Amino acid sequence: MKMRLVPILCFVVLCMAVLACEGGTSGSVINSSQTCRSSRDHVECEGKFGKLSGTYGEDIEDATISSTDTIDVEMYVTVESGSIQVSVQGPGGEVSSVQAGPNQPATLVGVAEGDFESFEVTFEALDDQATNIHYTISYWIR
């Protein structure tokens, strides 16, 4: 009887893992970098992607963030070619987003939900791809 339960248990765990990944990153970035620095009252990160395809979730990592935190986010983003949408999701499920394109920088002001030592910013290429994306994120943990 135990031998029959192992394959069933493995199948259930695999299905749960697939469902947990649904809605996450389905795209890719090339030549990415990010640096962060903190001051007394907030943290600021600067980053870039050489190329973005699809939807990509960028984790902003910070050891002081917990899963119960609400994070105020202000983000400035520029794009050389293609168009993108940038978004954060708050604790209540509300999504704040902006679109940016060539000669159309954008500023996102929203609330993100903390996860274990991070929060996520979602970048989505609205065309096939976008290139030379630069962003600055300032955030405050409530």
C-alpha positions as CSV (number, residue, x, y, z in Angstrom):
1,M,0.0,0.0,0.0
2,K,2.9,2.4,0.8
3,M,4.5,1.9,-2.6
4,R,1.3,3.2,-4.3
5,L,1.1,6.3,-2.2
6,V,4.6,7.5,-3.1
7,P,3.9,8.1,-6.8
8,I,0.6,9.8,-5.9
9,L,2.2,12.0,-3.4
10,C,5.0,13.0,-5.9
11,F,2.3,13.9,-8.5
12,V,0.4,16.1,-6.0
13,V,3.6,17.9,-5.0
14,L,4.5,18.5,-8.6
15,C,1.1,19.9,-9.4
16,M,1.3,22.2,-6.5
17,A,4.7,23.4,-7.6
18,V,3.4,24.1,-11.1
19,L,0.4,26.1,-9.8
20,A,2.6,28.1,-7.4
21,C,4.7,29.2,-10.4
22,E,1.8,30.2,-12.5
23,G,1.6,34.0,-13.1
24,G,5.3,34.5,-12.3
25,T,8.2,35.1,-14.6
26,S,7.5,34.0,-18.2
27,G,10.2,36.1,-19.9
28,S,13.8,36.8,-19.7
29,V,16.4,39.6,-19.4
30,I,19.9,39.9,-20.8
31,N,22.7,42.0,-19.3
32,S,21.1,42.9,-16.1
33,S,22.6,44.7,-13.1
34,Q,21.3,46.3,-9.9
35,T,22.9,48.2,-7.0
36,C,21.2,49.4,-3.9
37,R,22.2,51.8,-1.1
38,S,20.3,52.8,2.0
39,S,20.0,55.9,4.0
40,R,18.4,56.5,7.4
41,D,14.8,56.7,6.0
42,H,14.8,54.8,2.7
43,V,16.6,52.5,0.2
44,E,17.4,53.4,-3.4
45,C,18.2,50.9,-6.1
46,E,19.4,51.5,-9.6
47,G,19.3,48.9,-12.3
48,K,19.3,48.1,-15.9
49,F,18.3,45.4,-18.4
50,G,20.0,45.2,-21.8
51,K,17.1,43.4,-23.3
52,L,13.7,42.3,-21.9
53,S,11.4,39.7,-23.4
54,G,8.0,38.7,-22.0
55,T,7.2,39.2,-18.4
56,Y,10.0,39.2,-15.8
57,G,9.7,39.6,-12.0
58,E,12.7,41.4,-10.5
59,D,13.1,40.7,-6.7
60,I,14.3,43.7,-4.8
61,E,16.2,42.0,-2.0
62,D,16.5,43.5,1.5
63,A,17.1,41.4,4.6
64,T,15.0,43.8,6.7
65,I,11.8,43.0,4.7
66,S,9.3,40.4,6.0
67,S,6.2,38.9,4.5
68,T,4.0,41.1,6.7
69,D,5.5,44.4,5.4
70,T,3.8,47.0,3.3
71,I,6.4,48.9,1.2
72,D,5.9,52.3,-0.4
73,V,7.5,52.3,-3.8
74,E,8.5,55.2,-6.1
75,M,10.2,54.1,-9.4
76,Y,11.5,56.0,-12.4
77,V,12.0,54.0,-15.6
78,T,13.4,54.8,-19.1
79,V,13.4,52.6,-22.3
80,E,15.5,53.0,-25.4
81,S,13.4,50.8,-27.8
82,G,10.1,49.0,-27.4
83,S,7.4,49.6,-24.7
84,I,7.1,48.1,-21.3
85,Q,4.7,48.0,-18.4
86,V,6.1,48.1,-14.8
87,S,4.0,47.1,-11.8
88,V,4.0,46.3,-8.1
89,Q,1.2,44.4,-6.2
90,G,0.1,45.5,-2.8
91,P,-0.9,43.4,0.2
92,G,-4.6,43.7,-0.7
93,G,-4.0,42.5,-4.3
94,E,-4.2,46.0,-5.7
95,V,-1.8,46.6,-8.6
96,S,-0.1,49.9,-9.5
97,S,1.4,50.1,-12.9
98,V,2.8,52.5,-15.6
99,Q,3.9,52.2,-19.2
100,A,7.1,53.5,-20.6
101,G,8.6,53.7,-24.1
102,P,11.2,55.5,-26.1
103,N,11.2,59.2,-25.2
104,Q,8.4,58.4,-22.7
105,P,9.9,57.8,-19.3
106,A,7.5,56.9,-16.5
107,T,7.2,57.2,-12.8
108,L,5.4,54.5,-10.8
109,V,4.1,55.4,-7.3
110,G,2.6,52.4,-5.5
111,V,2.5,49.9,-2.7
112,A,4.2,46.5,-2.7
113,E,3.8,43.5,-0.5
114,G,6.8,42.2,1.3
115,D,7.9,38.7,0.9
116,F,10.7,36.9,2.7
117,E,13.5,39.5,2.5
118,S,12.3,41.0,-0.8
119,F,9.5,42.4,-2.8
120,E,8.8,42.0,-6.5
121,V,8.6,44.5,-9.4
122,T,7.2,43.1,-12.6
123,F,8.5,44.2,-16.0
124,E,6.5,43.3,-19.1
125,A,7.7,43.9,-22.7
126,L,4.5,45.1,-24.5
127,D,6.2,44.5,-27.9
128,D,8.3,41.4,-28.7
129,Q,11.2,42.9,-26.7
130,A,12.4,46.2,-25.1
131,T,16.1,47.3,-24.9
132,N,18.2,49.4,-22.6
133,I,15.8,49.7,-19.7
134,H,17.1,51.8,-16.8
135,Y,15.3,52.2,-13.5
136,T,15.6,53.8,-10.1
137,I,13.5,52.5,-7.2
138,S,13.2,54.3,-3.9
139,Y,11.3,52.5,-1.2
140,W,10.2,52.8,2.4
141,I,9.1,50.0,4.7
142,R,6.0,51.0,6.7
